[in-house]
Amino acid sequence: MLGGKLVAASTLKVAAAAFGVVALSLGGAWAAGIVGAPSVAGVDNAFGPVNESTTTIESDIVVNNPNRSGCGWAG
């Protein structure tokens, strides 16, 4: 009975330590600017071709992505 409680306690300590290491690693990466939320750095809107039934608005958006991996849509 006592052995089962010791195994459960040590397993819980290992899981808590692993969670702590992951949390500190992510927090450190965020503080260093390696990992973060993407943000919009600029927006430019302009009218495109206009006729009697259609008006086109062209938008250029600049996104600042501090993460090393992106979606890769624009190359």
Buried (B, 14 or more C-beta within 10 A) or exposed (E): EEEEEEEEEEEEEEEEEEEEEEEEEEEEBEEEEEBBEEEEEEEEEEEEEEEEEEEEEEEEEEEEEBEEEEEEEEE
